[in-house]
Amino acid sequence: VSAEPEIEIRQIQAGDKLTGLSLGSAQFTPLKTFLQKHAKTYHQRNLARTYGAFVPVGEARFKIVGYITLVCGEVVVDHGEAVPGVADDEVDYRYLQYPAVKIARLAVDDRVQGRGLASAFVDLALGIAKDTICPAVGCRFVVVDSKAAAVPFYERRGFTLLDTEANRRRPEPVMFVDLYKTSA
Ligand SMILES: CC(C)(COP(=O)(O)OP(=O)(O)OC[C@H]1O[C@@H](n2cnc3c(N)ncnc32)[C@H](O)[C@@H]1OP(=O)(O)O)[C@@H](O)C(=O)NCCC(=O)NCCS
């Protein structure tokens, strides 16, 4: 998978150097810290899968310029609140959790932003959910806790804001793609 020919998107590996990501604002430091300090351990312990975008920087050396982290997740609804589109399924579903694949983290180096890398990562997540997870394990949604500034970005890629009172108040509102509707 790649947005540009020289950029390779693949799962991170034990030997990868994961430092040097530049995200500009200090508010994104946790995204940088996760990649540098925790992504490999989460990977090894089966807590998350992280895919990196790597550009070659010399003889067998690569620099990471973006990443996405995926985990198993769920959409939890309060009593009386409905997930749009699911309420009219006419299915007897008695649970307050809907199974999902979650985009736990997504970041692209500010020196290569605007070239479609994040879009390629989102496509990767949707593809994995539709083609790999969904056929093997019940999974209704792809979800993300979107940073407020990234809501339009996800909307343009087919995500819907979970339309509940509580969600609209959250600093990082839940957005989702309904895999039943998109695979129909
Ligand atoms: C949001 C982000 C991942 C986009 O990466 P990217 O590779 O530049 O994205 P693409 O080139 O695929 O698409 C560019 C889109 O991002 C939008 N964008 C650019 N900078 C952005 C920013 N700082 N925050 C939110 N959206 C941004 C552009 O408006 C453009 O939207 P459009 O194509 O729908 O018009 C990247 O700006 C980033 O890492 N921001 C900091 C961390 C963050 O907000 N992560 C999302 C966490 S949920």
The ligand as an SDF file (V2000), in Angstrom:
LIG
                    3D

 48 50  0  0  0  0  0  0  0  0999 V2000
   -4.7550   14.9440   10.1090 C   0  0  0  0  0  0  0  0  0  0  0  0
   -3.5140   14.3600    9.4400 C   0  0  0  0  0  0  0  0  0  0  0  0
   -3.3530   12.9100    9.8940 C   0  0  0  0  0  0  0  0  0  0  0  0
   -3.6850   14.4570    7.9190 C   0  0  0  0  0  0  0  0  0  0  0  0
   -2.5170   13.8730    7.2890 O   0  0  0  0  0  0  0  0  0  0  0  0
   -2.2080   14.0980    5.7300 P   0  0  0  0  0  0  0  0  0  0  0  0
   -1.3030   13.0120    5.2780 O   0  0  0  0  0  0  0  0  0  0  0  0
   -1.7870   15.4970    5.5210 O   0  0  0  0  0  0  0  0  0  0  0  0
   -3.6580   13.8790    5.0990 O   0  0  0  0  0  0  0  0  0  0  0  0
   -3.9940   13.7340    3.5600 P   0  0  0  0  0  0  0  0  0  0  0  0
   -2.8900   14.2940    2.7190 O   0  0  0  0  0  0  0  0  0  0  0  0
   -4.4530   12.3520    3.2850 O   0  0  0  0  0  0  0  0  0  0  0  0
   -5.2480   14.6510    3.4720 O   0  0  0  0  0  0  0  0  0  0  0  0
   -5.0870   16.0050    3.8030 C   0  0  0  0  0  0  0  0  0  0  0  0
   -6.3080   16.3900    4.5580 C   0  0  0  0  0  0  0  0  0  0  0  0
   -5.9920   16.6590    5.9330 O   0  0  0  0  0  0  0  0  0  0  0  0
   -6.4830   17.9410    6.2920 C   0  0  0  0  0  0  0  0  0  0  0  0
   -5.5410   18.4900    7.2570 N   0  0  0  0  0  0  0  0  0  0  0  0
   -4.3530   19.0320    7.0010 C   0  0  0  0  0  0  0  0  0  0  0  0
   -3.7630   19.3960    8.1600 N   0  0  0  0  0  0  0  0  0  0  0  0
   -4.6160   19.0400    9.1520 C   0  0  0  0  0  0  0  0  0  0  0  0
   -4.5720   19.1420   10.5670 C   0  0  0  0  0  0  0  0  0  0  0  0
   -3.5440   19.6850   11.2070 N   0  0  0  0  0  0  0  0  0  0  0  0
   -5.5980   18.6410   11.2780 N   0  0  0  0  0  0  0  0  0  0  0  0
   -6.6480   18.0990   10.6390 C   0  0  0  0  0  0  0  0  0  0  0  0
   -6.7540   17.9750    9.3110 N   0  0  0  0  0  0  0  0  0  0  0  0
   -5.7340   18.4470    8.5760 C   0  0  0  0  0  0  0  0  0  0  0  0
   -6.5260   18.7110    5.0020 C   0  0  0  0  0  0  0  0  0  0  0  0
   -7.5290   19.7050    5.0950 O   0  0  0  0  0  0  0  0  0  0  0  0
   -6.9130   17.6430    3.9870 C   0  0  0  0  0  0  0  0  0  0  0  0
   -8.2970   17.4310    4.0110 O   0  0  0  0  0  0  0  0  0  0  0  0
   -9.1060   17.0840    2.6590 P   0  0  0  0  0  0  0  0  0  0  0  0
   -8.2290   16.2340    1.7790 O   0  0  0  0  0  0  0  0  0  0  0  0
  -10.2780   16.3360    3.1560 O   0  0  0  0  0  0  0  0  0  0  0  0
   -9.4120   18.4100    2.0590 O   0  0  0  0  0  0  0  0  0  0  0  0
   -2.2330   15.1390    9.8110 C   0  0  0  0  0  0  0  0  0  0  0  0
   -2.4690   16.5100    9.5460 O   0  0  0  0  0  0  0  0  0  0  0  0
   -1.7880   14.9860   11.2440 C   0  0  0  0  0  0  0  0  0  0  0  0
   -1.0300   14.0680   11.5570 O   0  0  0  0  0  0  0  0  0  0  0  0
   -2.2270   15.8800   12.1360 N   0  0  0  0  0  0  0  0  0  0  0  0
   -1.8260   15.8300   13.5020 C   0  0  0  0  0  0  0  0  0  0  0  0
   -2.3850   14.6350   14.2440 C   0  0  0  0  0  0  0  0  0  0  0  0
   -3.8830   14.4340   14.0580 C   0  0  0  0  0  0  0  0  0  0  0  0
   -4.6810   15.3510   14.0810 O   0  0  0  0  0  0  0  0  0  0  0  0
   -4.2440   13.1670   13.8510 N   0  0  0  0  0  0  0  0  0  0  0  0
   -5.6250   12.7390   13.6940 C   0  0  0  0  0  0  0  0  0  0  0  0
   -5.9390   12.0490   14.9730 C   0  0  0  0  0  0  0  0  0  0  0  0
   -7.5710   11.4340   15.0430 S   0  0  0  0  0  0  0  0  0  0  0  0
  1  2  1  0
  2  3  1  0
  2  4  1  0
  2 36  1  0
  4  5  1  0
  5  6  1  0
  6  7  2  0
  6  8  1  0
  6  9  1  0
  9 10  1  0
 10 11  2  0
 10 12  1  0
 10 13  1  0
 13 14  1  0
 14 15  1  0
 15 16  1  0
 15 30  1  0
 16 17  1  0
 17 18  1  0
 17 28  1  0
 18 19  1  0
 18 27  1  0
 19 20  2  0
 20 21  1  0
 21 22  1  0
 21 27  2  0
 22 23  1  0
 22 24  2  0
 24 25  1  0
 25 26  2  0
 26 27  1  0
 28 29  1  0
 28 30  1  0
 30 31  1  0
 31 32  1  0
 32 33  2  0
 32 34  1  0
 32 35  1  0
 36 37  1  0
 36 38  1  0
 38 39  2  0
 38 40  1  0
 40 41  1  0
 41 42  1  0
 42 43  1  0
 43 44  2  0
 43 45  1  0
 45 46  1  0
 46 47  1  0
 47 48  1  0
M  END
$$$$
